[in-house]
Amino acid sequence: MIWTEQIGLFTRLDYAALALLLLGWMGCNWIIDHPPKWRPSVSMLMADYRREWMRHFVTRQPRIFDSAIIDNMRQGTAFFASASMIAIGGGLAMIGKADMLSGVAKDLTLGSETAPAIVWEIKLLLMLFFATNGFLKFVWSHRLFGYCAVLMAAVPNDVDKPVAYIRAAKSGEINITAARSFNSGLRSVYFGIASAAWVLGSSALAVAAVFTILVILRREFWSASRAVLLDGSDREEYTKDTRGVDAAGPGKLLG
């Protein structure tokens, strides 16, 4: 079957729903990582607290608490990476048995027509795309948290050394990058689950895409947790002695 015939197997509504899903996925990733200044996302607010964490890490003795947190974060990324690998393996196995999936879809939708196997294989490939992207993001996040642990270990115990806060600041930025990759992987999981609705038809895919977009944006911009993080009553003004952040809003840790 040539590619022009394959394209004809899908309706305009299929392509519209697919475009909505992919644009929603890319749009959510961009706006969460680049929110407007007047409305920071939860991820951006947490980034500021990660910088604050590294500032206090310098003077905390002993530093076992900090190493335990990093270890927990690495365990979380390892878990999701393993789960993504299982999902990829399951998806590849299903591609070889696409006819079984078409029978299940026919029962669920009460349809009388059965689409060619290539249609179900393409729909499975969409889910595999998100699972693979999530796996790559989780693996990179796991590695970055490892880098962060090494940088934290390189912070001198003597807080009077000039490099102490500078290395702590570097640790904070690597920590933020690792968290950004982890969150991006989670969003791939969300949209991967939404893409499974395509088995039920284009309308189901469109509904699942819109629902997923709304859930993600609500959690980042209109959730109760965001309201708690947005409260600036606990912010410390930046001085050379405290090395804090700007009390007026999110700011970078300075060495």
C-alpha positions as CSV (number, residue, x, y, z in Angstrom):
1,M,0.0,0.0,0.0
2,I,1.5,3.3,-1.1
3,W,1.6,6.3,1.2
4,T,-1.2,8.2,-0.6
5,E,-3.5,5.3,0.0
6,Q,-2.5,5.2,3.6
7,I,-3.3,8.8,4.0
8,G,-6.8,8.2,2.6
9,L,-7.5,5.7,5.4
10,F,-7.9,8.5,7.9
11,T,-10.6,11.2,7.8
12,R,-10.1,15.0,8.1
13,L,-11.4,14.7,11.7
14,D,-8.6,12.2,12.4
15,Y,-6.0,14.7,11.2
16,A,-7.6,17.5,13.1
17,A,-7.7,15.5,16.4
18,L,-4.1,14.4,15.9
19,A,-3.0,18.0,15.2
20,L,-4.8,19.1,18.4
21,L,-3.1,16.5,20.4
22,L,0.4,17.3,19.1
23,L,0.0,21.0,19.2
24,G,-1.4,20.8,22.7
25,W,1.5,18.7,23.8
26,M,4.1,21.1,22.3
27,G,2.1,24.2,23.5
28,C,1.9,22.9,27.1
29,N,5.6,22.2,27.2
30,W,6.4,25.7,25.9
31,I,4.1,27.8,28.0
32,I,4.9,25.9,31.2
33,D,8.7,26.5,30.7
34,H,8.2,30.0,29.3
35,P,5.2,31.4,31.2
36,P,4.3,35.1,31.2
37,K,6.0,37.1,33.9
38,W,2.7,38.1,35.4
39,R,1.6,34.5,35.8
40,P,4.5,32.0,36.6
41,S,3.8,28.3,36.4
42,V,4.2,25.9,39.3
43,S,7.3,24.6,37.7
44,M,8.9,28.0,37.6
45,L,7.9,28.7,41.2
46,M,9.4,25.4,42.3
47,A,12.6,26.3,40.4
48,D,13.1,29.3,42.7
49,Y,12.7,27.1,45.7
50,R,15.3,24.7,44.3
51,R,17.7,27.6,44.2
52,E,16.8,28.4,47.8
53,W,17.4,24.8,48.7
54,M,20.9,24.9,47.4
55,R,21.6,28.2,49.2
56,H,20.7,26.6,52.5
57,F,22.5,23.4,51.6
58,V,25.8,25.2,51.9
59,T,25.4,25.9,55.7
60,R,23.5,22.7,56.6
61,Q,25.4,20.3,58.7
62,P,25.3,17.4,58.2
63,R,24.2,17.3,54.6
64,I,22.6,13.8,54.8
65,F,19.1,15.3,54.4
66,D,20.0,16.8,51.0
67,S,21.6,13.7,49.7
68,A,18.5,11.7,50.7
69,I,16.3,14.1,48.7
70,I,18.5,13.7,45.6
71,D,18.4,9.9,46.0
72,N,14.6,10.0,46.2
73,M,14.4,12.1,43.0
74,R,16.7,9.7,41.1
75,Q,14.6,6.7,42.3
76,G,11.5,8.5,40.9
77,T,13.0,9.0,37.5
78,A,14.3,5.5,37.4
79,F,10.8,4.1,38.1
80,F,9.2,6.1,35.3
81,A,12.0,5.2,32.9
82,S,11.5,1.5,33.7
83,A,7.7,1.9,33.3
84,S,8.2,3.6,29.9
85,M,10.4,0.8,28.7
86,I,7.7,-1.7,29.7
87,A,5.2,0.4,27.8
88,I,7.4,0.5,24.7
89,G,7.9,-3.2,24.8
90,G,4.1,-3.8,25.1
91,G,3.4,-1.4,22.2
92,L,5.9,-3.2,20.0
93,A,4.4,-6.5,20.8
94,M,0.9,-5.1,20.0
95,I,2.0,-3.9,16.6
96,G,2.5,-7.5,15.6
97,K,-1.0,-8.3,16.6
98,A,-2.9,-5.3,15.4
99,D,-5.8,-7.4,14.2
100,M,-6.6,-8.2,17.9
101,L,-6.8,-4.5,18.7
102,S,-9.2,-3.9,15.8
103,G,-11.5,-6.5,17.2
104,V,-11.5,-4.8,20.6
105,A,-12.1,-1.4,19.1
106,K,-15.0,-2.8,17.1
107,D,-16.6,-4.1,20.2
108,L,-16.1,-0.9,22.2
109,T,-17.5,1.4,19.4
110,L,-20.1,-1.1,18.2
111,G,-18.9,-0.5,14.7
112,S,-19.7,-2.7,11.8
113,E,-16.6,-1.9,9.7
114,T,-13.1,-3.0,10.4
115,A,-10.2,-0.8,9.3
116,P,-7.0,-2.3,7.8
117,A,-4.3,-3.4,10.2
118,I,-2.1,-0.5,9.1
119,V,-4.5,1.9,10.7
120,W,-4.2,0.3,14.1
121,E,-0.4,0.1,13.7
122,I,-0.2,3.8,13.1
123,K,-2.4,4.5,16.1
124,L,-0.1,2.3,18.2
125,L,3.0,4.1,16.8
126,L,1.5,7.4,18.2
127,M,1.4,5.9,21.7
128,L,4.9,4.5,21.2
129,F,6.1,8.0,20.2
130,F,5.0,9.5,23.5
131,A,6.3,6.5,25.5
132,T,9.7,6.8,23.8
133,N,9.9,10.5,24.3
134,G,9.0,10.0,28.0
135,F,11.7,7.4,28.4
136,L,14.4,9.6,26.9
137,K,13.3,12.5,29.2
138,F,13.3,10.3,32.3
139,V,16.7,8.8,31.5
140,W,18.2,12.3,30.9
141,S,16.6,13.6,34.1
142,H,18.1,10.7,36.1
143,R,21.5,11.5,34.7
144,L,21.2,15.2,35.5
145,F,20.2,14.5,39.1
146,G,23.4,12.4,39.3
147,Y,25.4,15.4,38.0
148,C,23.6,17.5,40.6
149,A,24.7,15.1,43.4
150,V,28.3,15.3,42.2
151,L,28.3,19.1,42.2
152,M,26.7,19.1,45.7
153,A,29.5,16.9,46.9
154,A,32.0,19.3,45.5
155,V,30.7,22.2,47.6
156,P,33.3,22.9,50.3
157,N,32.3,22.5,54.0
158,D,34.0,25.9,54.7
159,V,31.2,28.4,53.8
160,D,33.8,31.2,53.7
161,K,35.3,29.8,50.5
162,P,34.2,31.9,47.5
163,V,33.4,28.8,45.5
164,A,31.0,27.4,48.0
165,Y,27.9,29.4,46.9
166,I,29.0,29.4,43.3
167,R,29.0,25.6,43.2
168,A,25.8,25.5,45.1
169,A,24.3,27.8,42.5
170,K,25.5,25.5,39.7
171,S,23.9,22.6,41.6
172,G,20.7,24.4,41.7
173,E,20.6,25.1,38.0
174,I,21.4,21.5,37.1
175,N,18.7,20.4,39.6
176,I,16.2,22.7,37.8
177,T,17.2,21.3,34.4
178,A,16.7,17.8,35.7
179,A,13.3,18.6,37.1
180,R,12.3,20.3,33.8
181,S,13.2,17.1,31.9
182,F,11.3,15.0,34.4
183,N,8.2,17.1,34.2
184,S,8.4,17.0,30.4
185,G,8.5,13.2,30.6
186,L,5.4,13.2,32.8
187,R,3.5,15.3,30.2
188,S,4.5,12.8,27.5
189,V,3.0,10.1,29.7
190,Y,-0.2,12.1,30.0
191,F,-0.5,12.7,26.3
192,G,0.5,9.1,25.6
193,I,-2.5,8.0,27.6
194,A,-4.7,10.5,25.8
195,S,-3.5,9.1,22.4
196,A,-4.9,5.7,23.3
197,A,-8.4,7.2,22.9
198,W,-7.7,7.2,19.1
199,V,-8.6,3.5,19.2
200,L,-12.2,4.6,19.8
201,G,-12.2,7.1,17.0
202,S,-11.2,10.7,16.1
203,S,-13.9,12.3,18.3
204,A,-12.6,10.4,21.4
205,L,-9.0,11.5,20.6
206,A,-10.1,15.1,20.4
207,V,-12.0,14.9,23.7
208,A,-9.1,13.2,25.4
209,A,-6.6,15.8,24.0
210,V,-8.7,18.7,25.3
211,F,-9.2,17.1,28.7
212,T,-5.5,16.4,29.1
213,I,-4.5,20.0,28.1
214,L,-7.0,21.4,30.6
215,V,-5.8,19.2,33.4
216,I,-2.2,20.0,32.8
217,L,-2.7,23.8,32.5
218,R,-5.0,23.9,35.6
219,R,-2.4,22.2,37.7
220,E,0.3,24.6,36.5
221,F,-1.6,27.9,36.5
222,W,-4.9,27.6,38.5
223,S,-4.2,25.0,41.2
224,A,-4.3,25.3,45.0
225,S,-0.7,24.3,45.2
226,R,0.3,27.2,43.0
227,A,-1.5,29.6,45.3
228,V,0.5,28.3,48.2
229,L,3.8,28.6,46.3
230,L,2.9,32.1,45.0
231,D,2.7,33.5,48.5
232,G,5.8,35.6,48.9
233,S,5.7,36.1,52.7
234,D,8.6,33.6,53.1
235,R,11.0,35.2,50.6
236,E,14.2,36.7,51.8
237,E,15.7,39.9,50.3
238,Y,19.0,39.5,48.6
239,T,22.1,40.8,50.3
240,K,25.7,39.9,50.1
241,D,25.4,38.2,53.5
242,T,22.2,36.2,53.1
243,R,22.6,35.5,49.3
244,G,18.9,35.2,49.2
245,V,16.5,36.0,46.4
246,D,14.5,39.0,45.4
247,A,11.5,39.3,47.7
248,A,9.4,40.8,44.9
249,G,9.4,37.5,43.0
250,P,11.3,34.6,41.6
251,G,15.0,35.2,41.2
252,K,18.3,33.4,40.7
253,L,20.6,32.3,43.4
254,L,23.7,34.4,43.2
255,G,27.2,33.3,44.2
